[in-house]
Amino acid sequence: MRQMREYKREKTALESQVSDLNRRATFHDDHVKLIDAWFAQLIDEISVMVVGIVPTTPREFISVI
């Protein structure tokens, strides 16, 4: 019976860790997407300054699963 309670405690602790890691991964993914958008905008602005032509096709974000 004690071992079963210990397994339940361990299961609860591991589920908590998984939940925390999922939250942190989502937070990290959001930051990566923001940085990607910023770099895309920076590249577009540099190309406008160098070439003088505004890019006509919008950049699409590639989501990594």
Buried (B, 14 or more C-beta within 10 A) or exposed (E): EEEEEEEEEEEEEEEEEEEEEEEEEEEEEEEEBEEEEEEBEEEBEEEEEEEEEEEEEEEEEEEEE
